């Protein structure tokens, strides 16, 4: 029996909640706010050029765990983070 996967809110490019693949993929500030409100998460904006030690660690962690993302949106997100 298949288990139903929990998912967050429906986010759309047209409503300005996520960026198109051409513009680098990922969520906009509006999309992050909607997702955080719906799920109780604390998503942060990308850190493509980190300045603090914690931002550098976030970037390193993101780049490491997203190495296997081979889809169009995944590749765009990795480009946006400058991985």
PDB file of N, CA, C and O in Angstrom, chain B, residues numbered from 101:
ATOM      1  N   UNK B 101       0.836  -1.178   0.000  1.00  0.00           N
ATOM      2  CA  UNK B 101       0.000   0.000   0.000  1.00  0.00           C
ATOM      3  C   UNK B 101       0.884   1.245   0.000  1.00  0.00           C
ATOM      4  O   UNK B 101       1.797   1.364   0.817  1.00  0.00           O
ATOM      5  N   UNK B 102       0.616   2.151  -0.900  1.00  0.00           N
ATOM      6  CA  UNK B 102       1.406   3.366  -1.009  1.00  0.00           C
ATOM      7  C   UNK B 102       0.995   4.369   0.062  1.00  0.00           C
ATOM      8  O   UNK B 102      -0.187   4.534   0.365  1.00  0.00           O
ATOM      9  N   UNK B 103       2.000   5.035   0.628  1.00  0.00           N
ATOM     10  CA  UNK B 103       1.689   6.063   1.619  1.00  0.00           C
ATOM     11  C   UNK B 103       1.579   7.403   0.920  1.00  0.00           C
ATOM     12  O   UNK B 103       2.287   7.679  -0.049  1.00  0.00           O
ATOM     13  N   UNK B 104       0.687   8.221   1.424  1.00  0.00           N
ATOM     14  CA  UNK B 104       0.509   9.528   0.833  1.00  0.00           C
ATOM     15  C   UNK B 104       1.603  10.459   1.353  1.00  0.00           C
ATOM     16  O   UNK B 104       1.824  10.557   2.560  1.00  0.00           O
ATOM     17  N   UNK B 105       2.265  11.122   0.456  1.00  0.00           N
ATOM     18  CA  UNK B 105       3.355  12.014   0.810  1.00  0.00           C
ATOM     19  C   UNK B 105       2.799  13.380   1.200  1.00  0.00           C
ATOM     20  O   UNK B 105       1.948  13.933   0.504  1.00  0.00           O
ATOM     21  N   UNK B 106       3.282  13.915   2.309  1.00  0.00           N
ATOM     22  CA  UNK B 106       2.861  15.245   2.730  1.00  0.00           C
ATOM     23  C   UNK B 106       3.528  16.267   1.822  1.00  0.00           C
ATOM     24  O   UNK B 106       4.701  16.140   1.474  1.00  0.00           O
ATOM     25  N   UNK B 107       2.776  17.258   1.455  1.00  0.00           N
ATOM     26  CA  UNK B 107       3.359  18.298   0.621  1.00  0.00           C
ATOM     27  C   UNK B 107       2.965  19.656   1.153  1.00  0.00           C
ATOM     28  O   UNK B 107       1.987  19.795   1.889  1.00  0.00           O
ATOM     29  N   UNK B 108       3.722  20.634   0.781  1.00  0.00           N
ATOM     30  CA  UNK B 108       3.458  21.996   1.215  1.00  0.00           C
ATOM     31  C   UNK B 108       2.366  22.629   0.370  1.00  0.00           C
ATOM     32  O   UNK B 108       1.646  21.934  -0.347  1.00  0.00           O
ATOM     33  N   UNK B 109       2.245  23.929   0.454  1.00  0.00           N
ATOM     34  CA  UNK B 109       1.217  24.635  -0.295  1.00  0.00           C
ATOM     35  C   UNK B 109       1.536  24.634  -1.789  1.00  0.00           C
ATOM     36  O   UNK B 109       2.676  24.407  -2.194  1.00  0.00           O
ATOM     37  N   UNK B 110       0.535  24.884  -2.576  1.00  0.00           N
ATOM     38  CA  UNK B 110       0.714  24.967  -4.023  1.00  0.00           C
ATOM     39  C   UNK B 110       1.358  26.305  -4.364  1.00  0.00           C
ATOM     40  O   UNK B 110       0.782  27.358  -4.091  1.00  0.00           O
ATOM     41  N   UNK B 111       2.534  26.273  -4.950  1.00  0.00           N
ATOM     42  CA  UNK B 111       3.247  27.490  -5.309  1.00  0.00           C
ATOM     43  C   UNK B 111       3.299  27.609  -6.828  1.00  0.00           C
ATOM     44  O   UNK B 111       3.453  26.608  -7.527  1.00  0.00           O
ATOM     45  N   UNK B 112       3.172  28.827  -7.337  1.00  0.00           N
ATOM     46  CA  UNK B 112       3.130  29.002  -8.780  1.00  0.00           C
ATOM     47  C   UNK B 112       4.032  30.135  -9.242  1.00  0.00           C
ATOM     48  O   UNK B 112       4.265  31.100  -8.514  1.00  0.00           O
ATOM     49  N   UNK B 113       4.533  30.003 -10.461  1.00  0.00           N
ATOM     50  CA  UNK B 113       5.352  31.039 -11.078  1.00  0.00           C
ATOM     51  C   UNK B 113       4.469  32.246 -11.388  1.00  0.00           C
ATOM     52  O   UNK B 113       4.878  33.389 -11.179  1.00  0.00           O
ATOM     53  N   UNK B 114       3.262  31.992 -11.883  1.00  0.00           N
ATOM     54  CA  UNK B 114       2.349  33.062 -12.283  1.00  0.00           C
ATOM     55  C   UNK B 114       1.943  33.982 -11.150  1.00  0.00           C
ATOM     56  O   UNK B 114       1.737  35.175 -11.370  1.00  0.00           O
ATOM     57  N   UNK B 115       1.823  33.454  -9.949  1.00  0.00           N
ATOM     58  CA  UNK B 115       1.452  34.281  -8.795  1.00  0.00           C
ATOM     59  C   UNK B 115       2.678  34.920  -8.141  1.00  0.00           C
ATOM     60  O   UNK B 115       2.556  35.623  -7.138  1.00  0.00           O
ATOM     61  N   UNK B 116       3.856  34.674  -8.711  1.00  0.00           N
ATOM     62  CA  UNK B 116       5.078  35.273  -8.186  1.00  0.00           C
ATOM     63  C   UNK B 116       5.629  34.593  -6.957  1.00  0.00           C
ATOM     64  O   UNK B 116       6.342  35.221  -6.174  1.00  0.00           O
ATOM     65  N   UNK B 117       5.313  33.310  -6.767  1.00  0.00           N
ATOM     66  CA  UNK B 117       5.761  32.594  -5.577  1.00  0.00           C
ATOM     67  C   UNK B 117       7.024  31.773  -5.812  1.00  0.00           C
ATOM     68  O   UNK B 117       7.707  31.386  -4.864  1.00  0.00           O
ATOM     69  N   UNK B 118       7.329  31.511  -7.069  1.00  0.00           N
ATOM     70  CA  UNK B 118       8.599  30.874  -7.390  1.00  0.00           C
ATOM     71  C   UNK B 118       9.089  31.420  -8.715  1.00  0.00           C
ATOM     72  O   UNK B 118       8.303  31.918  -9.521  1.00  0.00           O
ATOM     73  N   UNK B 119      10.387  31.324  -8.938  1.00  0.00           N
ATOM     74  CA  UNK B 119      10.988  31.842 -10.157  1.00  0.00           C
ATOM     75  C   UNK B 119      10.933  30.801 -11.258  1.00  0.00           C
ATOM     76  O   UNK B 119      10.957  29.596 -11.006  1.00  0.00           O
ATOM     77  N   UNK B 120      10.859  31.297 -12.488  1.00  0.00           N
ATOM     78  CA  UNK B 120      10.907  30.379 -13.623  1.00  0.00           C
ATOM     79  C   UNK B 120      12.308  29.784 -13.692  1.00  0.00           C
ATOM     80  O   UNK B 120      13.245  30.302 -13.083  1.00  0.00           O
ATOM     81  N   UNK B 121      12.440  28.704 -14.431  1.00  0.00           N
ATOM     82  CA  UNK B 121      13.745  28.050 -14.571  1.00  0.00           C
ATOM     83  C   UNK B 121      14.727  29.006 -15.243  1.00  0.00           C
ATOM     84  O   UNK B 121      15.908  29.028 -14.894  1.00  0.00           O
ATOM     85  N   UNK B 122      14.244  29.797 -16.206  1.00  0.00           N
ATOM     86  CA  UNK B 122      15.108  30.765 -16.888  1.00  0.00           C
ATOM     87  C   UNK B 122      15.700  31.783 -15.909  1.00  0.00           C
ATOM     88  O   UNK B 122      16.838  32.224 -16.072  1.00  0.00           O
ATOM     89  N   UNK B 123      14.918  32.148 -14.894  1.00  0.00           N
ATOM     90  CA  UNK B 123      15.364  33.155 -13.932  1.00  0.00           C
ATOM     91  C   UNK B 123      16.092  32.542 -12.748  1.00  0.00           C
ATOM     92  O   UNK B 123      16.437  33.256 -11.807  1.00  0.00           O
ATOM     93  N   UNK B 124      16.334  31.246 -12.771  1.00  0.00           N
ATOM     94  CA  UNK B 124      17.165  30.624 -11.747  1.00  0.00           C
ATOM     95  C   UNK B 124      16.455  29.679 -10.808  1.00  0.00           C
ATOM     96  O   UNK B 124      17.078  29.176  -9.873  1.00  0.00           O
ATOM     97  N   UNK B 125      15.163  29.412 -11.019  1.00  0.00           N
ATOM     98  CA  UNK B 125      14.451  28.478 -10.154  1.00  0.00           C
ATOM     99  C   UNK B 125      14.373  28.988  -8.724  1.00  0.00           C
ATOM    100  O   UNK B 125      14.838  30.089  -8.429  1.00  0.00           O
ATOM    101  N   UNK B 126      13.800  28.211  -7.855  1.00  0.00           N
ATOM    102  CA  UNK B 126      13.718  28.570  -6.441  1.00  0.00           C
ATOM    103  C   UNK B 126      12.524  29.441  -6.115  1.00  0.00           C
ATOM    104  O   UNK B 126      11.775  29.849  -7.002  1.00  0.00           O
ATOM    105  N   UNK B 127      12.355  29.720  -4.837  1.00  0.00           N
ATOM    106  CA  UNK B 127      11.220  30.498  -4.347  1.00  0.00           C
ATOM    107  C   UNK B 127      11.572  31.974  -4.228  1.00  0.00           C
ATOM    108  O   UNK B 127      12.722  32.341  -3.992  1.00  0.00           O
ATOM    109  N   UNK B 128      10.556  32.805  -4.397  1.00  0.00           N
ATOM    110  CA  UNK B 128      10.709  34.232  -4.150  1.00  0.00           C
ATOM    111  C   UNK B 128      10.442  34.475  -2.665  1.00  0.00           C
ATOM    112  O   UNK B 128      10.089  33.546  -1.938  1.00  0.00           O
ATOM    113  N   UNK B 129      10.608  35.714  -2.214  1.00  0.00           N
ATOM    114  CA  UNK B 129      10.321  36.045  -0.816  1.00  0.00           C
ATOM    115  C   UNK B 129       8.854  35.757  -0.508  1.00  0.00           C
ATOM    116  O   UNK B 129       8.525  35.265   0.571  1.00  0.00           O
ATOM    117  N   UNK B 130       7.975  36.065  -1.460  1.00  0.00           N
ATOM    118  CA  UNK B 130       6.542  35.807  -1.289  1.00  0.00           C
ATOM    119  C   UNK B 130       6.282  34.302  -1.150  1.00  0.00           C
ATOM    120  O   UNK B 130       5.487  33.884  -0.308  1.00  0.00           O
ATOM    121  N   UNK B 131       6.946  33.500  -1.969  1.00  0.00           N
ATOM    122  CA  UNK B 131       6.788  32.051  -1.917  1.00  0.00           C
ATOM    123  C   UNK B 131       7.304  31.455  -0.623  1.00  0.00           C
ATOM    124  O   UNK B 131       6.681  30.562  -0.050  1.00  0.00           O
ATOM    125  N   UNK B 132       8.465  31.959  -0.154  1.00  0.00           N
ATOM    126  CA  UNK B 132       9.015  31.482   1.122  1.00  0.00           C
ATOM    127  C   UNK B 132       8.083  31.824   2.270  1.00  0.00           C
ATOM    128  O   UNK B 132       7.880  31.010   3.171  1.00  0.00           O
ATOM    129  N   UNK B 133       7.510  33.033   2.241  1.00  0.00           N
ATOM    130  CA  UNK B 133       6.590  33.447   3.303  1.00  0.00           C
ATOM    131  C   UNK B 133       5.359  32.548   3.316  1.00  0.00           C
ATOM    132  O   UNK B 133       4.906  32.137   4.384  1.00  0.00           O
ATOM    133  N   UNK B 134       4.812  32.238   2.141  1.00  0.00           N
ATOM    134  CA  UNK B 134       3.627  31.381   2.044  1.00  0.00           C
ATOM    135  C   UNK B 134       3.953  29.979   2.548  1.00  0.00           C
ATOM    136  O   UNK B 134       3.174  29.390   3.298  1.00  0.00           O
ATOM    137  N   UNK B 135       5.093  29.447   2.143  1.00  0.00           N
ATOM    138  CA  UNK B 135       5.497  28.099   2.551  1.00  0.00           C
ATOM    139  C   UNK B 135       5.723  28.039   4.061  1.00  0.00           C
ATOM    140  O   UNK B 135       5.263  27.111   4.726  1.00  0.00           O
ATOM    141  N   UNK B 136       6.434  29.032   4.596  1.00  0.00           N
ATOM    142  CA  UNK B 136       6.720  29.062   6.031  1.00  0.00           C
ATOM    143  C   UNK B 136       5.441  29.153   6.853  1.00  0.00           C
ATOM    144  O   UNK B 136       5.314  28.489   7.882  1.00  0.00           O
ATOM    145  N   UNK B 137       4.501  29.966   6.406  1.00  0.00           N
ATOM    146  CA  UNK B 137       3.234  30.119   7.125  1.00  0.00           C
ATOM    147  C   UNK B 137       2.444  28.816   7.118  1.00  0.00           C
ATOM    148  O   UNK B 137       1.854  28.436   8.130  1.00  0.00           O
ATOM    149  N   UNK B 138       2.433  28.129   5.970  1.00  0.00           N
ATOM    150  CA  UNK B 138       1.648  26.904   5.830  1.00  0.00           C
ATOM    151  C   UNK B 138       2.263  25.722   6.577  1.00  0.00           C
ATOM    152  O   UNK B 138       1.535  24.863   7.075  1.00  0.00           O
ATOM    153  N   UNK B 139       3.585  25.670   6.661  1.00  0.00           N
ATOM    154  CA  UNK B 139       4.238  24.495   7.225  1.00  0.00           C
ATOM    155  C   UNK B 139       4.931  24.739   8.561  1.00  0.00           C
ATOM    156  O   UNK B 139       5.332  23.785   9.226  1.00  0.00           O
ATOM    157  N   UNK B 140       5.077  25.986   8.961  1.00  0.00           N
ATOM    158  CA  UNK B 140       5.784  26.286  10.192  1.00  0.00           C
ATOM    159  C   UNK B 140       7.297  26.205  10.032  1.00  0.00           C
ATOM    160  O   UNK B 140       8.026  26.165  11.022  1.00  0.00           O
ATOM    161  N   UNK B 141       7.769  26.179   8.789  1.00  0.00           N
ATOM    162  CA  UNK B 141       9.203  26.111   8.512  1.00  0.00           C
ATOM    163  C   UNK B 141       9.849  27.475   8.684  1.00  0.00           C
ATOM    164  O   UNK B 141       9.187  28.464   9.001  1.00  0.00           O
ATOM    165  N   UNK B 142      11.153  27.504   8.469  1.00  0.00           N
ATOM    166  CA  UNK B 142      11.896  28.765   8.528  1.00  0.00           C
ATOM    167  C   UNK B 142      12.859  28.832   7.345  1.00  0.00           C
ATOM    168  O   UNK B 142      14.066  28.998   7.521  1.00  0.00           O
ATOM    169  N   UNK B 143      12.300  28.698   6.123  1.00  0.00           N
ATOM    170  CA  UNK B 143      13.146  28.748   4.933  1.00  0.00           C
ATOM    171  C   UNK B 143      13.807  30.106   4.812  1.00  0.00           C
ATOM    172  O   UNK B 143      13.204  31.131   5.131  1.00  0.00           O
ATOM    173  N   UNK B 144      15.032  30.111   4.355  1.00  0.00           N
ATOM    174  CA  UNK B 144      15.774  31.353   4.155  1.00  0.00           C
ATOM    175  C   UNK B 144      16.078  31.524   2.681  1.00  0.00           C
ATOM    176  O   UNK B 144      15.967  30.577   1.903  1.00  0.00           O
ATOM    177  N   UNK B 145      16.463  32.731   2.295  1.00  0.00           N
ATOM    178  CA  UNK B 145      16.835  33.030   0.916  1.00  0.00           C
ATOM    179  C   UNK B 145      18.166  32.342   0.600  1.00  0.00           C
ATOM    180  O   UNK B 145      18.926  32.020   1.513  1.00  0.00           O
ATOM    181  N   UNK B 146      18.455  32.112  -0.694  1.00  0.00           N
ATOM    182  CA  UNK B 146      19.737  31.511  -1.072  1.00  0.00           C
ATOM    183  C   UNK B 146      20.916  32.365  -0.606  1.00  0.00           C
ATOM    184  O   UNK B 146      20.780  33.574  -0.415  1.00  0.00           O
ATOM    185  N   UNK B 147      22.056  31.735  -0.428  1.00  0.00           N
ATOM    186  CA  UNK B 147      23.275  32.434  -0.025  1.00  0.00           C
ATOM    187  C   UNK B 147      24.350  32.208  -1.082  1.00  0.00           C
ATOM    188  O   UNK B 147      25.319  31.493  -0.828  1.00  0.00           O
ATOM    189  N   UNK B 148      24.194  32.814  -2.283  1.00  0.00           N
ATOM    190  CA  UNK B 148      25.163  32.567  -3.352  1.00  0.00           C
ATOM    191  C   UNK B 148      26.545  33.152  -3.071  1.00  0.00           C
ATOM    192  O   UNK B 148      27.548  32.586  -3.505  1.00  0.00           O
ATOM    193  N   UNK B 149      26.617  34.271  -2.356  1.00  0.00           N
ATOM    194  CA  UNK B 149      27.921  34.823  -1.991  1.00  0.00           C
ATOM    195  C   UNK B 149      27.933  35.100  -0.493  1.00  0.00           C
ATOM    196  O   UNK B 149      27.719  36.228  -0.049  1.00  0.00           O
ATOM    197  N   UNK B 150      28.190  34.036   0.277  1.00  0.00           N
ATOM    198  CA  UNK B 150      28.116  34.133   1.736  1.00  0.00           C
ATOM    199  C   UNK B 150      29.199  35.021   2.334  1.00  0.00           C
ATOM    200  O   UNK B 150      30.327  35.079   1.844  1.00  0.00           O
ATOM    201  N   UNK B 151      28.824  35.707   3.404  1.00  0.00           N
ATOM    202  CA  UNK B 151      29.765  36.579   4.086  1.00  0.00           C
ATOM    203  C   UNK B 151      30.117  36.053   5.476  1.00  0.00           C
ATOM    204  O   UNK B 151      31.262  36.157   5.915  1.00  0.00           O
ATOM    205  N   UNK B 152      29.130  35.492   6.161  1.00  0.00           N
ATOM    206  CA  UNK B 152      29.390  34.992   7.509  1.00  0.00           C
ATOM    207  C   UNK B 152      29.731  33.503   7.475  1.00  0.00           C
ATOM    208  O   UNK B 152      29.511  32.820   6.475  1.00  0.00           O
ATOM    209  N   UNK B 153      30.260  33.033   8.564  1.00  0.00           N
ATOM    210  CA  UNK B 153      30.638  31.623   8.674  1.00  0.00           C
ATOM    211  C   UNK B 153      29.424  30.715   8.525  1.00  0.00           C
ATOM    212  O   UNK B 153      29.506  29.668   7.882  1.00  0.00           O
ATOM    213  N   UNK B 154      28.285  31.115   9.123  1.00  0.00           N
ATOM    214  CA  UNK B 154      27.085  30.274   9.047  1.00  0.00           C
ATOM    215  C   UNK B 154      26.521  30.245   7.620  1.00  0.00           C
ATOM    216  O   UNK B 154      26.016  29.212   7.180  1.00  0.00           O
ATOM    217  N   UNK B 155      26.601  31.371   6.892  1.00  0.00           N
ATOM    218  CA  UNK B 155      26.142  31.388   5.499  1.00  0.00           C
ATOM    219  C   UNK B 155      27.030  30.498   4.631  1.00  0.00           C
ATOM    220  O   UNK B 155      26.544  29.814   3.731  1.00  0.00           O
ATOM    221  N   UNK B 156      28.330  30.511   4.907  1.00  0.00           N
ATOM    222  CA  UNK B 156      29.256  29.660   4.148  1.00  0.00           C
ATOM    223  C   UNK B 156      28.928  28.192   4.385  1.00  0.00           C
ATOM    224  O   UNK B 156      28.978  27.379   3.462  1.00  0.00           O
ATOM    225  N   UNK B 157      28.593  27.861   5.624  1.00  0.00           N
ATOM    226  CA  UNK B 157      28.237  26.474   5.954  1.00  0.00           C
ATOM    227  C   UNK B 157      26.926  26.081   5.274  1.00  0.00           C
ATOM    228  O   UNK B 157      26.796  24.959   4.784  1.00  0.00           O
ATOM    229  N   UNK B 158      25.950  27.002   5.242  1.00  0.00           N
ATOM    230  CA  UNK B 158      24.672  26.731   4.563  1.00  0.00           C
ATOM    231  C   UNK B 158      24.893  26.444   3.087  1.00  0.00           C
ATOM    232  O   UNK B 158      24.325  25.503   2.534  1.00  0.00           O
ATOM    233  N   UNK B 159      25.735  27.275   2.449  1.00  0.00           N
ATOM    234  CA  UNK B 159      25.993  27.092   1.018  1.00  0.00           C
ATOM    235  C   UNK B 159      26.677  25.748   0.771  1.00  0.00           C
ATOM    236  O   UNK B 159      26.299  25.011  -0.139  1.00  0.00           O
ATOM    237  N   UNK B 160      27.671  25.438   1.575  1.00  0.00           N
ATOM    238  CA  UNK B 160      28.401  24.178   1.418  1.00  0.00           C
ATOM    239  C   UNK B 160      27.461  22.997   1.583  1.00  0.00           C
ATOM    240  O   UNK B 160      27.530  22.034   0.819  1.00  0.00           O
ATOM    241  N   UNK B 161      26.584  23.066   2.577  1.00  0.00           N
ATOM    242  CA  UNK B 161      25.614  22.008   2.846  1.00  0.00           C
ATOM    243  C   UNK B 161      24.633  21.859   1.690  1.00  0.00           C
ATOM    244  O   UNK B 161      24.357  20.744   1.246  1.00  0.00           O
ATOM    245  N   UNK B 162      24.101  22.986   1.198  1.00  0.00           N
ATOM    246  CA  UNK B 162      23.145  22.938   0.092  1.00  0.00           C
ATOM    247  C   UNK B 162      23.797  22.331  -1.142  1.00  0.00           C
ATOM    248  O   UNK B 162      23.230  21.442  -1.777  1.00  0.00           O
ATOM    249  N   UNK B 163      24.977  22.807  -1.477  1.00  0.00           N
ATOM    250  CA  UNK B 163      25.658  22.315  -2.670  1.00  0.00           C
ATOM    251  C   UNK B 163      25.951  20.820  -2.566  1.00  0.00           C
ATOM    252  O   UNK B 163      25.861  20.100  -3.560  1.00  0.00           O
ATOM    253  N   UNK B 164      26.298  20.357  -1.380  1.00  0.00           N
ATOM    254  CA  UNK B 164      26.589  18.935  -1.184  1.00  0.00           C
ATOM    255  C   UNK B 164      25.342  18.080  -1.345  1.00  0.00           C
ATOM    256  O   UNK B 164      25.382  17.054  -2.025  1.00  0.00           O
ATOM    257  N   UNK B 165      24.231  18.488  -0.730  1.00  0.00           N
ATOM    258  CA  UNK B 165      23.043  17.645  -0.788  1.00  0.00           C
ATOM    259  C   UNK B 165      22.287  17.764  -2.107  1.00  0.00           C
ATOM    260  O   UNK B 165      21.454  16.912  -2.417  1.00  0.00           O
ATOM    261  N   UNK B 166      22.562  18.805  -2.888  1.00  0.00           N
ATOM    262  CA  UNK B 166      21.842  18.971  -4.150  1.00  0.00           C
ATOM    263  C   UNK B 166      22.654  18.485  -5.349  1.00  0.00           C
ATOM    264  O   UNK B 166      22.258  18.692  -6.496  1.00  0.00           O
ATOM    265  N   UNK B 167      23.773  17.847  -5.086  1.00  0.00           N
ATOM    266  CA  UNK B 167      24.645  17.382  -6.163  1.00  0.00           C
ATOM    267  C   UNK B 167      23.929  16.438  -7.129  1.00  0.00           C
ATOM    268  O   UNK B 167      24.241  16.426  -8.320  1.00  0.00           O
ATOM    269  N   UNK B 168      22.993  15.663  -6.641  1.00  0.00           N
ATOM    270  CA  UNK B 168      22.298  14.691  -7.478  1.00  0.00           C
ATOM    271  C   UNK B 168      21.083  15.235  -8.212  1.00  0.00           C
ATOM    272  O   UNK B 168      20.412  14.489  -8.926  1.00  0.00           O
ATOM    273  N   UNK B 169      20.787  16.522  -8.052  1.00  0.00           N
ATOM    274  CA  UNK B 169      19.622  17.099  -8.719  1.00  0.00           C
ATOM    275  C   UNK B 169      19.916  17.277 -10.190  1.00  0.00           C
ATOM    276  O   UNK B 169      20.681  18.162 -10.572  1.00  0.00           O
ATOM    277  N   UNK B 170      19.315  16.443 -11.016  1.00  0.00           N
ATOM    278  CA  UNK B 170      19.610  16.475 -12.443  1.00  0.00           C
ATOM    279  C   UNK B 170      18.489  17.063 -13.273  1.00  0.00           C
ATOM    280  O   UNK B 170      18.644  17.254 -14.479  1.00  0.00           O
ATOM    281  N   UNK B 171      17.363  17.352 -12.644  1.00  0.00           N
ATOM    282  CA  UNK B 171      16.236  17.938 -13.370  1.00  0.00           C
ATOM    283  C   UNK B 171      16.474  19.396 -13.705  1.00  0.00           C
ATOM    284  O   UNK B 171      17.419  20.011 -13.210  1.00  0.00           O
ATOM    285  N   UNK B 172      15.623  19.941 -14.540  1.00  0.00           N
ATOM    286  CA  UNK B 172      15.742  21.313 -15.001  1.00  0.00           C
ATOM    287  C   UNK B 172      15.712  22.319 -13.837  1.00  0.00           C
ATOM    288  O   UNK B 172      16.545  23.224 -13.776  1.00  0.00           O
ATOM    289  N   UNK B 173      14.744  22.155 -12.911  1.00  0.00           N
ATOM    290  CA  UNK B 173      14.621  23.076 -11.777  1.00  0.00           C
ATOM    291  C   UNK B 173      15.796  22.918 -10.811  1.00  0.00           C
ATOM    292  O   UNK B 173      16.288  23.901 -10.258  1.00  0.00           O
ATOM    293  N   UNK B 174      16.242  21.677 -10.612  1.00  0.00           N
ATOM    294  CA  UNK B 174      17.365  21.438  -9.718  1.00  0.00           C
ATOM    295  C   UNK B 174      18.649  22.078 -10.218  1.00  0.00           C
ATOM    296  O   UNK B 174      19.397  22.685  -9.450  1.00  0.00           O
ATOM    297  N   UNK B 175      18.893  21.936 -11.504  1.00  0.00           N
ATOM    298  CA  UNK B 175      20.080  22.546 -12.100  1.00  0.00           C
ATOM    299  C   UNK B 175      20.009  24.069 -11.995  1.00  0.00           C
ATOM    300  O   UNK B 175      21.016  24.725 -11.729  1.00  0.00           O
ATOM    301  N   UNK B 176      18.809  24.630 -12.205  1.00  0.00           N
ATOM    302  CA  UNK B 176      18.631  26.080 -12.104  1.00  0.00           C
ATOM    303  C   UNK B 176      18.887  26.555 -10.675  1.00  0.00           C
ATOM    304  O   UNK B 176      19.515  27.593 -10.467  1.00  0.00           O
ATOM    305  N   UNK B 177      18.403  25.801  -9.697  1.00  0.00           N
ATOM    306  CA  UNK B 177      18.617  26.168  -8.295  1.00  0.00           C
ATOM    307  C   UNK B 177      20.103  26.130  -7.953  1.00  0.00           C
ATOM    308  O   UNK B 177      20.606  27.014  -7.259  1.00  0.00           O
ATOM    309  N   UNK B 178      20.796  25.124  -8.433  1.00  0.00           N
ATOM    310  CA  UNK B 178      22.235  25.024  -8.174  1.00  0.00           C
ATOM    311  C   UNK B 178      22.993  26.182  -8.821  1.00  0.00           C
ATOM    312  O   UNK B 178      23.958  26.690  -8.249  1.00  0.00           O
ATOM    313  N   UNK B 179      22.561  26.597 -10.004  1.00  0.00           N
ATOM    314  CA  UNK B 179      23.184  27.760 -10.640  1.00  0.00           C
ATOM    315  C   UNK B 179      22.944  29.027  -9.805  1.00  0.00           C
ATOM    316  O   UNK B 179      23.834  29.865  -9.659  1.00  0.00           O
ATOM    317  N   UNK B 180      21.732  29.147  -9.265  1.00  0.00           N
ATOM    318  CA  UNK B 180      21.393  30.321  -8.466  1.00  0.00           C
ATOM    319  C   UNK B 180      22.239  30.399  -7.197  1.00  0.00           C
ATOM    320  O   UNK B 180      22.586  31.493  -6.751  1.00  0.00           O
ATOM    321  N   UNK B 181      22.569  29.264  -6.623  1.00  0.00           N
ATOM    322  CA  UNK B 181      23.403  29.207  -5.427  1.00  0.00           C
ATOM    323  C   UNK B 181      24.888  29.262  -5.787  1.00  0.00           C
ATOM    324  O   UNK B 181      25.743  29.343  -4.905  1.00  0.00           O
ATOM    325  N   UNK B 182      25.187  29.217  -7.074  1.00  0.00           N
ATOM    326  CA  UNK B 182      26.568  29.201  -7.582  1.00  0.00           C
ATOM    327  C   UNK B 182      27.349  27.993  -7.082  1.00  0.00           C
ATOM    328  O   UNK B 182      28.470  28.111  -6.589  1.00  0.00           O
ATOM    329  N   UNK B 183      26.715  26.815  -7.226  1.00  0.00           N
ATOM    330  CA  UNK B 183      27.358  25.563  -6.818  1.00  0.00           C
ATOM    331  C   UNK B 183      28.244  25.041  -7.929  1.00  0.00           C
ATOM    332  O   UNK B 183      28.873  23.994  -7.777  1.00  0.00           O
TER     333      UNK B 183
END
